[in-house]
Amino acid sequence: MTTITLSAEDYQALLDEQQRLSHQLRLMTVERDLAVERFDALFHRLFAAKSEARKNPGQSDLFLNEAEALAPNGTPIAEEDTPESLPVAGHQRKKRGRKPLDPHLSREIVRHELPETERICAHDGAQLVEIGAEISEQLDIIPQQVRVIQHHRIKYACPCCDESIRVTPSPMRIIPKGLFTEAALAWVATAKYQDGLPLYRQAALLGRFGGDISRNTLAASMVRVGHAVQPIINLLREQLLEADLIQGDETVVQVLKEPGRAAQSKSYLWAQITEAGPPIRLFSYTPGRSGQHAHSLYDGIKPGAVLMSDGYEVYNNLTAAKGVTHLGCWAHARRYFVEAEAVLPKNARGPEQPATQFIAAIGQLYAVETQAKNLSPQQRGQLRQEQSRPVLASIEALLTQHLHAVIPKSLLGKALHYLSTQWPKLTRFVENGAWPIDNNLCENAIRPFVVGRRNWLFCDTIAGARASANLYSLIETCKANSIDPYTYLVDLFKKIPLAKNAEDFEVLLPWNLSPSVN
């Protein structure tokens, strides 16, 4: 057996190499785990359920996101079984039955009568007489009807000479010499921007009913009406910037034909909303997401106002420059922990996991908000001081415990870092009962655009993107004020050509405009 004798220098070199390899192995193991986590997160994002809903004690459907209602046995609740509240001594009993059809819908009566030969009493042979009717109702749908409005501008002439010929002038229209009536323009706008129906599908739908209209014609008309309503959008912006509380968010929109930019470049649609007073939902197109665009959109916001947003850094700079109080969004903070929990192996999940603990603690904050839902701002603020502050203290203790104990680039590390950097803004909501806990209201307002984007994918031009933003603003503002968007747009398109000054346009705001009689 051969014995190898190492010098002290060789032995130290061997130890150093062993430590280097051990360190490299640990590093590769961490990188592997991060890669696996990223893969699991991507797989979950693509194929797993999108809802973040969960049930905690005392917490209702706070995060339920457009899920189908299910009966206790897991089957969808039929529409005719929609429960109605029936007051009973001591409690509310659910009354089952078909939901009645809208009484404002027009009715057509169809009489079903017995033949004359069957209107004979089987007992004494007397003729039966009508004493009433058993009434049931069905909902009928009349397919789209396309018609042509033919305008006859009457000509007048003097019977004695050829010197005086007059023609009745054309009525003022939102699109001079336009092909579509105001009702048709409103139908196209609501179909695209409210129902998410792309213009090429609208063209195909109209074609089935005799309206042979190209998509380009529809698109050009939407751009022109979107430009024509700009004075209304300007008034909405003025009122929005005067609000005490504004909520903001942004999402991606692709515009194919932007000068100097590739078709694949990202542009953005910014959402700005208010809830106090007449609610306003305002959307704006910008070619980028920089602070320059944000400062332009919020130029004129009054000092001392409050802005609710996510953790995008541009909002931090904006609020500091404008002297505005900045609120953080707990829904965004929670979402990072939901993503971190989702990639955990099933056998590793449990209440002892940090992500699960944070989610449960945030759920307690929302349980307080559920209790305070119908309270006044003063009462809600008092309840937050009593119940939310202790929960915030426990969340902060959890944050201190785990912030430096996990890999920063892991999903849990990113969740903890987001919570840490946003903490002052996230805890600020307890200072005022009128301030929201999250930015969900703004996300809900921007969701119709995101849903529509899945269908039409992109805007062709900058003019089209701006027109879309304007029409989305009007439709979502109508919805927030419980106004039918189609009815409002029909009246607006009829009356906006007649407006001459600021007072005339003020009357045309959604909550001011009275529907036309005809």
VEXGU-296161 format. One record per residue (C-alpha): residue number from 1; residue in one letter; x, y negated, z. Coordinates in nm, 3 decimals, padded with zeros to 5 digits, m for minus. Example, Ala and Ser with C-alpha at 12.3 -4.5 7.8 and 13.67 -1.06 7.14 Angstrom:
// residues 2
SITE     i   aa        px        py        pz
SITE     1    a    01.230    00.450    00.780
SITE     2    s    01.367    00.106    00.714
***
This chain:
// residues 518
SITE     i   aa        px        py        pz
SITE     1    m    00.000    00.000    00.000
SITE     2    t    00.141   m00.330   m00.111
SITE     3    t    00.123   m00.623    00.126
SITE     4    i    00.097   m00.971   m00.024
SITE     5    t    00.243   m01.244    00.185
SITE     6    l    00.116   m01.596    00.116
SITE     7    s    00.295   m01.910    00.207
SITE     8    a    00.109   m02.173    00.404
SITE     9    e    00.078   m02.386    00.093
SITE    10    d   m00.070   m02.099   m00.113
SITE    11    y   m00.308   m02.004    00.167
SITE    12    q   m00.432   m02.364    00.195
SITE    13    a   m00.474   m02.382   m00.183
SITE    14    l   m00.680   m02.061   m00.172
SITE    15    l   m00.902   m02.206    00.102
SITE    16    d   m00.947   m02.528   m00.095
SITE    17    e   m01.047   m02.332   m00.408
SITE    18    q   m01.293   m02.126   m00.204
SITE    19    q   m01.450   m02.443   m00.063
SITE    20    r   m01.468   m02.595   m00.412
SITE    21    l   m01.640   m02.288   m00.554
SITE    22    s   m01.876   m02.275   m00.256
SITE    23    h   m01.965   m02.642   m00.302
SITE    24    q   m02.014   m02.589   m00.676
SITE    25    l   m02.241   m02.291   m00.606
SITE    26    r   m02.453   m02.496   m00.365
SITE    27    l   m02.477   m02.775   m00.622
SITE    28    m   m02.582   m02.534   m00.897
SITE    29    t   m02.836   m02.376   m00.663
SITE    30    v   m02.988   m02.717   m00.588
SITE    31    e   m02.997   m02.806   m00.959
SITE    32    r   m03.160   m02.473   m01.034
SITE    33    d   m03.424   m02.527   m00.766
SITE    34    l   m03.496   m02.878   m00.897
SITE    35    a   m03.526   m02.746   m01.253
SITE    36    v   m03.765   m02.473   m01.138
SITE    37    e   m03.970   m02.731   m00.946
SITE    38    r   m03.990   m02.960   m01.249
SITE    39    f   m04.098   m02.666   m01.464
SITE    40    d   m04.365   m02.567   m01.212
SITE    41    a   m04.487   m02.927   m01.192
SITE    42    l   m04.511   m02.954   m01.571
SITE    43    f   m04.685   m02.617   m01.593
SITE    44    h   m04.932   m02.726   m01.324
SITE    45    r   m04.993   m03.057   m01.499
SITE    46    l   m05.066   m02.886   m01.830
SITE    47    f   m05.269   m02.584   m01.723
SITE    48    a   m05.390   m02.622   m01.364
SITE    49    a   m05.704   m02.796   m01.242
SITE    50    k   m05.669   m03.174   m01.256
SITE    51    s   m05.886   m03.255   m00.953
SITE    52    e   m05.713   m03.360   m00.632
SITE    53    a   m06.025   m03.285   m00.428
SITE    54    r   m06.008   m03.098   m00.102
SITE    55    k   m06.228   m03.070    00.202
SITE    56    n   m06.102   m03.183    00.538
SITE    57    p   m06.307   m03.199    00.858
SITE    58    g   m06.509   m03.519    00.854
SITE    59    q   m06.403   m03.593    00.497
SITE    60    s   m06.654   m03.576    00.212
SITE    61    d   m06.587   m03.577   m00.162
SITE    62    l   m06.339   m03.865   m00.140
SITE    63    f   m06.117   m03.744   m00.421
SITE    64    l   m06.375   m03.558   m00.630
SITE    65    n   m06.304   m03.660   m00.987
SITE    66    e   m06.580   m03.592   m01.240
SITE    67    a   m06.631   m03.231   m01.128
SITE    68    e   m06.946   m03.040   m01.214
SITE    69    a   m07.182   m02.999   m00.921
SITE    70    l   m07.208   m02.638   m00.805
SITE    71    a   m07.475   m02.462   m00.608
SITE    72    p   m07.368   m02.259   m00.301
SITE    73    n   m07.348   m01.941   m00.513
SITE    74    g   m07.113   m02.111   m00.761
SITE    75    t   m07.364   m02.168   m01.040
SITE    76    p   m07.435   m02.515   m01.183
SITE    77    i   m07.736   m02.691   m01.035
SITE    78    a   m08.006   m02.715   m01.301
SITE    79    e   m08.132   m03.064   m01.374
SITE    80    e   m08.488   m02.972   m01.285
SITE    81    d   m08.366   m02.862   m00.941
SITE    82    t   m08.222   m03.201   m00.852
SITE    83    p   m08.319   m03.249   m00.487
SITE    84    e   m08.510   m03.551   m00.370
SITE    85    s   m08.524   m03.672   m00.011
SITE    86    l   m08.854   m03.603    00.164
SITE    87    p   m08.884   m03.770    00.507
SITE    88    v   m08.986   m03.523    00.775
SITE    89    a   m09.004   m03.592    01.147
SITE    90    g   m08.657   m03.549    01.291
SITE    91    h   m08.463   m03.495    00.967
SITE    92    q   m08.455   m03.528    00.587
SITE    93    r   m08.590   m03.227    00.402
SITE    94    k   m08.475   m03.171    00.043
SITE    95    k   m08.764   m03.157   m00.199
SITE    96    r   m08.706   m02.941   m00.504
SITE    97    g   m08.864   m03.021   m00.837
SITE    98    r   m08.804   m03.154   m01.184
SITE    99    k   m08.677   m03.510   m01.191
SITE   100    p   m08.950   m03.728   m01.351
SITE   101    l   m08.880   m03.885   m01.688
SITE   102    d   m08.821   m04.258   m01.706
SITE   103    p   m09.163   m04.429   m01.678
SITE   104    h   m09.041   m04.710   m01.907
SITE   105    l   m09.006   m04.476   m02.204
SITE   106    s   m09.285   m04.499   m02.461
SITE   107    r   m09.542   m04.219   m02.446
SITE   108    e   m09.720   m04.042   m02.729
SITE   109    i   m10.021   m03.843   m02.614
SITE   110    v   m10.087   m03.509   m02.781
SITE   111    r   m10.429   m03.361   m02.693
SITE   112    h   m10.465   m02.984   m02.680
SITE   113    e   m10.837   m02.892   m02.694
SITE   114    l   m11.024   m02.562   m02.680
SITE   115    p   m11.208   m02.458   m02.996
SITE   116    e   m11.583   m02.526   m02.994
SITE   117    t   m11.654   m02.153   m02.967
SITE   118    e   m11.465   m02.130   m02.637
SITE   119    r   m11.637   m02.426   m02.470
SITE   120    i   m11.923   m02.206   m02.345
SITE   121    c   m11.980   m02.118   m01.980
SITE   122    a   m11.951   m01.743   m01.937
SITE   123    h   m12.197   m01.756   m01.645
SITE   124    d   m12.501   m01.936   m01.788
SITE   125    g   m12.410   m02.022   m02.149
SITE   126    a   m12.405   m02.402   m02.096
SITE   127    q   m12.177   m02.628   m02.305
SITE   128    l   m11.853   m02.715   m02.117
SITE   129    v   m11.778   m03.087   m02.074
SITE   130    e   m11.437   m03.257   m02.036
SITE   131    i   m11.351   m03.340   m01.673
SITE   132    g   m10.979   m03.423   m01.694
SITE   133    a   m10.648   m03.293   m01.821
SITE   134    e   m10.344   m03.104   m01.700
SITE   135    i   m10.049   m03.333   m01.789
SITE   136    s   m09.694   m03.222   m01.857
SITE   137    e   m09.415   m03.414   m02.026
SITE   138    q   m09.128   m03.330   m02.260
SITE   139    l   m08.843   m03.553   m02.369
SITE   140    d   m08.838   m03.607   m02.745
SITE   141    i   m08.548   m03.755   m02.941
SITE   142    i   m08.590   m03.940   m03.271
SITE   143    p   m08.271   m03.916   m03.483
SITE   144    q   m08.083   m04.229   m03.583
SITE   145    q   m08.278   m04.446   m03.822
SITE   146    v   m08.082   m04.653   m04.070
SITE   147    r   m08.265   m04.930   m04.253
SITE   148    v   m08.183   m05.240   m04.457
SITE   149    i   m08.292   m05.588   m04.351
SITE   150    q   m08.348   m05.782   m04.671
SITE   151    h   m08.327   m06.158   m04.622
SITE   152    h   m08.525   m06.375   m04.866
SITE   153    r   m08.404   m06.734   m04.859
SITE   154    i   m08.691   m06.914   m05.021
SITE   155    k   m08.616   m07.170   m05.293
SITE   156    y   m08.819   m07.487   m05.334
SITE   157    a   m08.839   m07.722   m05.631
SITE   158    c   m09.027   m08.033   m05.730
SITE   159    p   m09.306   m07.955   m05.980
SITE   160    c   m09.264   m08.292   m06.147
SITE   161    c   m08.889   m08.300   m06.211
SITE   162    d   m08.572   m08.093   m06.195
SITE   163    e   m08.389   m08.319   m05.952
SITE   164    s   m08.492   m08.168   m05.618
SITE   165    i   m08.419   m07.800   m05.562
SITE   166    r   m08.371   m07.676   m05.208
SITE   167    v   m08.285   m07.334   m05.064
SITE   168    t   m08.352   m07.229   m04.707
SITE   169    p   m08.011   m07.215   m04.533
SITE   170    s   m07.872   m06.885   m04.408
SITE   171    p   m07.909   m06.824   m04.034
SITE   172    m   m07.585   m06.851   m03.839
SITE   173    r   m07.427   m06.512   m03.780
SITE   174    i   m07.140   m06.386   m03.566
SITE   175    i   m06.979   m06.261   m03.890
SITE   176    p   m07.068   m06.501   m04.171
SITE   177    k   m07.197   m06.305   m04.471
SITE   178    g   m07.145   m05.988   m04.266
SITE   179    l   m07.289   m05.655   m04.374
SITE   180    f   m07.426   m05.554   m04.033
SITE   181    t   m07.702   m05.697   m03.817
SITE   182    e   m07.627   m05.789   m03.457
SITE   183    a   m07.802   m05.471   m03.340
SITE   184    a   m07.589   m05.260   m03.574
SITE   185    l   m07.269   m05.425   m03.452
SITE   186    a   m07.373   m05.367   m03.090
SITE   187    w   m07.448   m05.002   m03.168
SITE   188    v   m07.104   m04.948   m03.322
SITE   189    a   m06.931   m05.125   m03.031
SITE   190    t   m07.109   m04.931   m02.758
SITE   191    a   m07.068   m04.601   m02.944
SITE   192    k   m06.691   m04.651   m02.962
SITE   193    y   m06.607   m04.837   m02.643
SITE   194    q   m06.871   m04.696   m02.409
SITE   195    d   m06.927   m04.345   m02.550
SITE   196    g   m06.577   m04.286   m02.690
SITE   197    l   m06.702   m04.208   m03.043
SITE   198    p   m06.427   m04.288   m03.300
SITE   199    l   m06.522   m04.494   m03.603
SITE   200    y   m06.462   m04.212   m03.850
SITE   201    r   m06.719   m04.001   m03.664
SITE   202    q   m06.959   m04.292   m03.660
SITE   203    a   m06.916   m04.328   m04.035
SITE   204    a   m06.992   m03.958   m04.079
SITE   205    l   m07.295   m03.983   m03.849
SITE   206    l   m07.434   m04.283   m04.037
SITE   207    g   m07.374   m04.102   m04.365
SITE   208    r   m07.612   m03.826   m04.259
SITE   209    f   m07.890   m04.082   m04.225
SITE   210    g   m07.827   m04.270   m04.547
SITE   211    g   m07.576   m04.531   m04.427
SITE   212    d   m07.281   m04.480   m04.659
SITE   213    i   m07.033   m04.701   m04.473
SITE   214    s   m06.656   m04.659   m04.469
SITE   215    r   m06.451   m04.647   m04.149
SITE   216    n   m06.246   m04.947   m04.269
SITE   217    t   m06.562   m05.157   m04.293
SITE   218    l   m06.661   m05.062   m03.939
SITE   219    a   m06.310   m05.133   m03.810
SITE   220    a   m06.294   m05.475   m03.976
SITE   221    s   m06.631   m05.566   m03.825
SITE   222    m   m06.516   m05.466   m03.474
SITE   223    v   m06.203   m05.679   m03.510
SITE   224    r   m06.409   m05.980   m03.613
SITE   225    v   m06.666   m05.953   m03.332
SITE   226    g   m06.385   m05.886   m03.085
SITE   227    h   m06.227   m06.213   m03.192
SITE   228    a   m06.560   m06.399   m03.185
SITE   229    v   m06.623   m06.317   m02.817
SITE   230    q   m06.288   m06.465   m02.706
SITE   231    p   m06.453   m06.773   m02.544
SITE   232    i   m06.650   m06.539   m02.315
SITE   233    i   m06.330   m06.352   m02.226
SITE   234    n   m06.160   m06.682   m02.143
SITE   235    l   m06.440   m06.772   m01.902
SITE   236    l   m06.420   m06.429   m01.739
SITE   237    r   m06.046   m06.477   m01.690
SITE   238    e   m06.095   m06.817   m01.529
SITE   239    q   m06.342   m06.672   m01.279
SITE   240    l   m06.122   m06.366   m01.214
SITE   241    l   m05.818   m06.576   m01.129
SITE   242    e   m06.027   m06.771   m00.876
SITE   243    a   m06.115   m06.452   m00.684
SITE   244    d   m05.979   m06.384   m00.335
SITE   245    l   m05.898   m06.022   m00.424
SITE   246    i   m05.785   m05.882   m00.760
SITE   247    q   m05.702   m05.521   m00.837
SITE   248    g   m05.461   m05.446   m01.123
SITE   249    d   m05.340   m05.149   m01.321
SITE   250    e   m05.213   m05.071   m01.671
SITE   251    t   m05.207   m04.781   m01.916
SITE   252    v   m05.038   m04.697   m02.244
SITE   253    v   m05.186   m04.777   m02.584
SITE   254    q   m05.016   m04.708   m02.916
SITE   255    v   m05.038   m04.967   m03.193
SITE   256    l   m04.913   m04.845   m03.530
SITE   257    k   m04.853   m05.175   m03.709
SITE   258    e   m04.664   m05.409   m03.477
SITE   259    p   m04.411   m05.636   m03.650
SITE   260    g   m04.056   m05.535   m03.571
SITE   261    r   m04.153   m05.224   m03.374
SITE   262    a   m04.170   m04.855   m03.456
SITE   263    a   m04.514   m04.694   m03.471
SITE   264    q   m04.415   m04.470   m03.177
SITE   265    s   m04.345   m04.768   m02.948
SITE   266    k   m04.547   m04.797   m02.630
SITE   267    s   m04.776   m05.092   m02.583
SITE   268    y   m04.997   m05.149   m02.280
SITE   269    l   m05.353   m05.228   m02.184
SITE   270    w   m05.368   m05.412   m01.850
SITE   271    a   m05.676   m05.393   m01.630
SITE   272    q   m05.771   m05.671   m01.386
SITE   273    i   m06.089   m05.640   m01.182
SITE   274    t   m06.279   m05.815   m00.906
SITE   275    e   m06.565   m05.690   m00.691
SITE   276    a   m06.681   m05.990   m00.490
SITE   277    g   m06.938   m06.214   m00.658
SITE   278    p   m07.037   m06.097   m01.005
SITE   279    p   m06.791   m05.809   m01.064
SITE   280    i   m06.548   m05.864   m01.351
SITE   281    r   m06.360   m05.602   m01.551
SITE   282    l   m06.095   m05.758   m01.773
SITE   283    f   m05.861   m05.579   m02.015
SITE   284    s   m05.567   m05.732   m02.200
SITE   285    y   m05.328   m05.599   m02.462
SITE   286    t   m04.954   m05.668   m02.441
SITE   287    p   m04.668   m05.519   m02.647
SITE   288    g   m04.475   m05.432   m02.331
SITE   289    r   m04.485   m05.382   m01.956
SITE   290    s   m04.229   m05.637   m01.844
SITE   291    g   m04.264   m05.902   m01.579
SITE   292    q   m04.304   m06.165   m01.846
SITE   293    h   m04.635   m06.013   m01.955
SITE   294    a   m04.753   m05.967   m01.597
SITE   295    h   m04.674   m06.329   m01.506
SITE   296    s   m04.863   m06.448   m01.812
SITE   297    l   m05.173   m06.241   m01.725
SITE   298    y   m05.176   m06.365   m01.366
SITE   299    d   m05.081   m06.723   m01.446
SITE   300    g   m05.328   m06.937   m01.253
SITE   301    i   m05.399   m06.696   m00.969
SITE   302    k   m05.465   m06.902   m00.660
SITE   303    p   m05.205   m06.902   m00.382
SITE   304    g   m05.312   m06.693   m00.087
SITE   305    a   m05.507   m06.447   m00.300
SITE   306    v   m05.465   m06.071   m00.257
SITE   307    l   m05.346   m05.832   m00.528
SITE   308    m   m05.393   m05.454   m00.505
SITE   309    s   m05.174   m05.240   m00.731
SITE   310    d   m04.960   m04.930   m00.748
SITE   311    g   m04.586   m04.935   m00.675
SITE   312    y   m04.470   m05.068   m01.012
SITE   313    e   m04.183   m05.308   m00.938
SITE   314    v   m04.317   m05.584   m01.165
SITE   315    y   m04.607   m05.640   m00.922
SITE   316    n   m04.362   m05.688   m00.634
SITE   317    n   m04.184   m05.968   m00.820
SITE   318    l   m04.515   m06.116   m00.932
SITE   319    t   m04.666   m06.141   m00.584
SITE   320    a   m04.345   m06.287   m00.441
SITE   321    a   m04.333   m06.555   m00.712
SITE   322    k   m04.704   m06.642   m00.692
SITE   323    g   m04.734   m06.647   m00.311
SITE   324    v   m04.986   m06.363   m00.319
SITE   325    t   m05.047   m06.094   m00.056
SITE   326    h   m04.966   m05.750   m00.199
SITE   327    l   m05.158   m05.436   m00.101
SITE   328    g   m05.038   m05.082   m00.172
SITE   329    c   m05.252   m04.793   m00.291
SITE   330    w   m05.292   m04.490   m00.066
SITE   331    a   m05.438   m04.282   m00.351
SITE   332    h   m05.109   m04.317   m00.539
SITE   333    a   m04.907   m04.227   m00.229
SITE   334    r   m05.124   m03.922   m00.167
SITE   335    r   m05.096   m03.809   m00.530
SITE   336    y   m04.720   m03.758   m00.499
SITE   337    f   m04.769   m03.527   m00.202
SITE   338    v   m05.041   m03.336   m00.388
SITE   339    e   m04.793   m03.277   m00.672
SITE   340    a   m04.525   m03.165   m00.425
SITE   341    e   m04.767   m02.923   m00.258
SITE   342    a   m04.892   m02.784   m00.589
SITE   343    v   m04.551   m02.639   m00.688
SITE   344    l   m04.500   m02.455   m00.361
SITE   345    p   m04.513   m02.074   m00.392
SITE   346    k   m04.841   m01.937   m00.264
SITE   347    n   m04.670   m01.739    00.009
SITE   348    a   m04.495   m02.055    00.131
SITE   349    r   m04.804   m02.274    00.162
SITE   350    g   m04.949   m02.356    00.501
SITE   351    p   m05.023   m02.634    00.748
SITE   352    e   m04.659   m02.642    00.856
SITE   353    q   m04.543   m02.766    00.515
SITE   354    p   m04.454   m03.139    00.519
SITE   355    a   m04.654   m03.218    00.202
SITE   356    t   m04.962   m03.053    00.352
SITE   357    q   m04.916   m03.245    00.676
SITE   358    f   m04.899   m03.577    00.493
SITE   359    i   m05.208   m03.493    00.287
SITE   360    a   m05.402   m03.403    00.600
SITE   361    a   m05.294   m03.723    00.775
SITE   362    i   m05.390   m03.939    00.475
SITE   363    g   m05.722   m03.754    00.475
SITE   364    q   m05.780   m03.886    00.827
SITE   365    l   m05.739   m04.241    00.697
SITE   366    y   m06.004   m04.175    00.436
SITE   367    a   m06.231   m04.017    00.695
SITE   368    v   m06.226   m04.352    00.876
SITE   369    e   m06.311   m04.526    00.547
SITE   370    t   m06.609   m04.294    00.506
SITE   371    q   m06.737   m04.394    00.849
SITE   372    a   m06.687   m04.761    00.764
SITE   373    k   m06.847   m04.745    00.419
SITE   374    n   m07.169   m04.925    00.512
SITE   375    l   m07.021   m05.154    00.778
SITE   376    s   m06.953   m05.525    00.747
SITE   377    p   m06.593   m05.633    00.685
SITE   378    q   m06.563   m05.739    01.049
SITE   379    q   m06.691   m05.403    01.176
SITE   380    r   m06.474   m05.214    00.929
SITE   381    g   m06.168   m05.409    01.041
SITE   382    q   m06.241   m05.328    01.405
SITE   383    l   m06.283   m04.959    01.325
SITE   384    r   m05.954   m04.957    01.137
SITE   385    q   m05.775   m05.114    01.431
SITE   386    e   m05.913   m04.851    01.665
SITE   387    q   m05.880   m04.540    01.448
SITE   388    s   m05.658   m04.605    01.145
SITE   389    r   m05.363   m04.761    01.326
SITE   390    p   m05.292   m04.447    01.535
SITE   391    v   m05.305   m04.238    01.217
SITE   392    l   m05.058   m04.474    01.049
SITE   393    a   m04.826   m04.434    01.346
SITE   394    s   m04.836   m04.055    01.312
SITE   395    i   m04.769   m04.079    00.936
SITE   396    e   m04.473   m04.308    01.001
SITE   397    a   m04.334   m04.057    01.253
SITE   398    l   m04.364   m03.780    00.993
SITE   399    l   m04.191   m04.002    00.739
SITE   400    t   m03.900   m04.072    00.974
SITE   401    q   m03.869   m03.700    01.049
SITE   402    h   m03.852   m03.580    00.688
SITE   403    l   m03.721   m03.873    00.480
SITE   404    h   m03.353   m03.773    00.498
SITE   405    a   m03.409   m03.401    00.542
SITE   406    v   m03.509   m03.315    00.184
SITE   407    i   m03.344   m03.346   m00.155
SITE   408    p   m03.417   m03.700   m00.285
SITE   409    k   m03.480   m03.585   m00.643
SITE   410    s   m03.729   m03.315   m00.543
SITE   411    l   m04.102   m03.383   m00.571
SITE   412    l   m04.130   m03.404   m00.193
SITE   413    g   m03.827   m03.634   m00.184
SITE   414    k   m03.985   m03.861   m00.443
SITE   415    a   m04.312   m03.864   m00.247
SITE   416    l   m04.130   m03.960    00.070
SITE   417    h   m03.926   m04.228   m00.108
SITE   418    y   m04.242   m04.380   m00.259
SITE   419    l   m04.411   m04.381    00.081
SITE   420    s   m04.105   m04.538    00.243
SITE   421    t   m04.064   m04.818   m00.012
SITE   422    q   m04.437   m04.894   m00.019
SITE   423    w   m04.494   m04.868    00.358
SITE   424    p   m04.534   m05.242    00.437
SITE   425    k   m04.793   m05.278    00.159
SITE   426    l   m04.969   m04.952    00.246
SITE   427    t   m05.024   m05.050    00.608
SITE   428    r   m05.149   m05.400    00.530
SITE   429    f   m05.509   m05.295    00.462
SITE   430    v   m05.583   m05.262    00.837
SITE   431    e   m05.535   m05.639    00.879
SITE   432    n   m05.860   m05.724    00.699
SITE   433    g   m06.179   m05.520    00.674
SITE   434    a   m06.253   m05.668    00.331
SITE   435    w   m05.935   m05.525    00.179
SITE   436    p   m05.953   m05.185    00.004
SITE   437    i   m05.744   m04.885    00.103
SITE   438    d   m05.666   m04.788   m00.256
SITE   439    n   m05.685   m04.895   m00.619
SITE   440    n   m05.940   m04.632   m00.724
SITE   441    l   m06.192   m04.894   m00.831
SITE   442    c   m05.948   m05.024   m01.092
SITE   443    e   m05.855   m04.672   m01.204
SITE   444    n   m06.224   m04.592   m01.248
SITE   445    a   m06.267   m04.904   m01.462
SITE   446    i   m05.975   m04.808   m01.685
SITE   447    r   m06.084   m04.443   m01.718
SITE   448    p   m06.334   m04.504   m02.007
SITE   449    f   m06.048   m04.646   m02.213
SITE   450    v   m05.831   m04.342   m02.134
SITE   451    v   m06.115   m04.105   m02.228
SITE   452    g   m06.178   m04.295   m02.552
SITE   453    r   m05.805   m04.294   m02.632
SITE   454    r   m05.811   m03.914   m02.643
SITE   455    n   m06.052   m03.941   m02.935
SITE   456    w   m05.918   m04.229   m03.141
SITE   457    l   m05.553   m04.189   m03.024
SITE   458    f   m05.419   m04.530   m03.132
SITE   459    c   m05.495   m04.879   m03.260
SITE   460    d   m05.397   m04.968   m03.614
SITE   461    t   m05.307   m05.335   m03.564
SITE   462    i   m05.248   m05.590   m03.290
SITE   463    a   m05.575   m05.761   m03.386
SITE   464    g   m05.755   m05.430   m03.339
SITE   465    a   m05.594   m05.376   m02.997
SITE   466    r   m05.695   m05.724   m02.881
SITE   467    a   m06.048   m05.683   m03.014
SITE   468    s   m06.076   m05.348   m02.836
SITE   469    a   m05.958   m05.505   m02.510
SITE   470    n   m06.219   m05.781   m02.540
SITE   471    l   m06.506   m05.544   m02.615
SITE   472    y   m06.400   m05.305   m02.339
SITE   473    s   m06.401   m05.603   m02.101
SITE   474    l   m06.758   m05.699   m02.188
SITE   475    i   m06.892   m05.344   m02.174
SITE   476    e   m06.726   m05.255   m01.843
SITE   477    t   m06.828   m05.589   m01.689
SITE   478    c   m07.187   m05.518   m01.792
SITE   479    k   m07.172   m05.174   m01.635
SITE   480    a   m07.027   m05.317   m01.312
SITE   481    n   m07.321   m05.563   m01.298
SITE   482    s   m07.584   m05.294   m01.377
SITE   483    i   m07.655   m05.453   m01.717
SITE   484    d   m07.717   m05.239   m02.024
SITE   485    p   m07.415   m05.308   m02.252
SITE   486    y   m07.602   m05.251   m02.578
SITE   487    t   m07.884   m05.492   m02.490
SITE   488    y   m07.633   m05.754   m02.375
SITE   489    l   m07.418   m05.728   m02.686
SITE   490    v   m07.719   m05.760   m02.917
SITE   491    d   m07.822   m06.084   m02.746
SITE   492    l   m07.465   m06.212   m02.723
SITE   493    f   m07.397   m06.151   m03.092
SITE   494    k   m07.717   m06.339   m03.181
SITE   495    k   m07.650   m06.639   m02.959
SITE   496    i   m07.275   m06.688   m02.965
SITE   497    p   m07.274   m06.848   m03.315
SITE   498    l   m07.502   m07.121   m03.174
SITE   499    a   m07.274   m07.208   m02.880
SITE   500    k   m07.091   m07.538   m02.918
SITE   501    n   m06.932   m07.621   m02.581
SITE   502    a   m06.826   m07.469   m02.249
SITE   503    e   m07.175   m07.500   m02.101
SITE   504    d   m07.322   m07.305   m02.393
SITE   505    f   m07.068   m07.026   m02.348
SITE   506    e   m07.121   m07.021   m01.970
SITE   507    v   m07.484   m06.928   m02.029
SITE   508    l   m07.369   m06.626   m02.231
SITE   509    l   m07.181   m06.455   m01.946
SITE   510    p   m07.330   m06.111   m01.873
SITE   511    w   m07.500   m06.211   m01.547
SITE   512    n   m07.636   m06.536   m01.698
SITE   513    l   m07.769   m06.423   m02.034
SITE   514    s   m08.143   m06.359   m02.046
SITE   515    p   m08.246   m06.096   m02.304
SITE   516    s   m08.419   m06.224   m02.616
SITE   517    v   m08.790   m06.167   m02.647
SITE   518    n   m08.767   m06.046   m03.008
***
